[in-house]
Amino acid sequence: MFVYILYSEERSRYYVGQTADIKNRLKRHNLGIVPSTKSGVPWKLVLQIEVLSRSEVMVLERRIKKRGVKRFIDDHFGV
């Protein structure tokens, strides 16, 4: 399972999600199939974090959203 972060230059926004298949999920986002991201096409994969279980995925996704995606990236990987 993966927690992933996408970025849309079109909207200047991040999106956080979870999946078992990153390649297929990114394709669905960029085809406009996912309602919450269809207005930001194209989306670029910024970060993917693999975790061992669904429960860990849910905890990490919630933590990222609560902190704010940009802050989470900056805190762990950035400036």
Protein Blocks (a to p, Z undefined) as FASTA:
>chain_A
ZZdddddfklopacddddfblmlmmmmmmnomamklmmmcccddfbdcddfbfklmmmmm
mmmmmnopklmmmmmmmZZ
